[in-house]
């Protein structure tokens, strides 16, 4: 389904969802002049159709962090997969800040929360050395 196939009310609500991401259903309803029950029903239909989804983004300051770090490193292609898995597991154990780690034969990728820039820099340097 494309956006062109939406009804006028669905387009209005869809546009409002994109434009006013922080509003709840009641606030959206008031903003666009569509009944609350209609806004809720349209949101549910858009979710089912795959045109809309909710993503929760943590507020880092409430986790004692200031930064989300993204690290990308080239890997030694001669290292066998079992050894890469072992290294990945040790990274997760040695770096409590890392919450997501992925790799293929050529590159490793990690996401981590860090207290501040200095901690992020130090962790990145350690990560790249490994």
N, C-alpha and C positions, 0 to 999 in steps of 0.2 A: 504494500500500500504506500502511496506517496501522499505528500501534503496536499497536492491538488485534489485528491479524492475526499478530503475532509469536508464536513458540513460547515456552514458559516460559524455556528457556535463552537464546533471543534477547532476550527482555525483560530478563533478568538482566544480560546482557553490555551491552545498549544502555543500561540505567540506569547501569551501572558506567562506561561510556565518558563519559557526561555528568557523572557525579558526581566521577570521579577522572581528570580530563583529563590529568594529567601522568604517569600510569603506563603502562609498556609492557605488552605482551601477557602476559609471565610474571607481572608484578606484579598485573595484573588477574585472571589465572587464580587466583593464590593468595588474592587478596582475596575473590573471589566463590565459590570452590570449584568452578570449572568447569575441565576439562582444558585445557591450553595449546593443543593442536591445535584444540579446539572453539572457544575464544575467537578464534583466528586465522581459522578458517573463517567464524564468524559475522560478524566484522568485515568480511571480504571480501564476504559476502552483503549486509550492510547498506550498504556502499559502492556496490555494483552497483545496489541498489534506491533509492539516493539518500537514504537515511536517515542516513548518516554520511559525513563527509569529514575529511581532515586539513588543517589550516591551519597554516602555519609563521609564527610571529611573531618577528621579529628582536629580539634583546636589544640595545637601543639603546646601552648602555654599551660594548659591544664594537665599535660603529661610531664611537665617539668622540662620541656624542650623548647628550643627556639627555631630549629632548622630541620628540614627534610633534606637529606643528601641523596644524590643519585651518583653511583659510581659505575663506571664501565671500564673494563680492562681487557686487553688482548691476552689470550691464553697461549701457552706453548702447545702447539698442535701435536707434538710427539707424546704428550702425557695421555695415557689410556683412560677410558671412561671410568673404570672403578677407582683409579687414583684421583680423578677430578671429583667424584662423589665424596670420597674420603676428605679431600681438602675442603669441599663445600660444607660438609658436616662440621669440620673443625672451625671453619669461619663462623658458622652460626653459634657454636659453643664459645668461641673466643671473643665474639663481637655481639654482646647483648643488645646493642643498638640496632643491629640489622634485623629487619622483619620480613624481608623478601629477598630471595637470592635465586638467580637462574643463570644457566650457561649452556653453550653448545660447544662444539669442538674449537671454535675460534675466539669466543668472547665470553666474559663473565659480567653479570649485571647485578647490582645490589641496591636496595633502598634501605635507608636507616634514618632514625630520629636521633638528633644530637642536641646536647645541652646548649651549645653556643658555637660560634664560628671556629674558635680554637679547637674544640673537641672534634668538630667535623673535619677540620684540616688534618688533625693527628690521626683520626680513624681512616681517612682516605689514604694517607701515606702508608699506614699499616696494611690496609686492604691491598694496595697496589704492590707492596713488597711480597705479600703472600702469593 
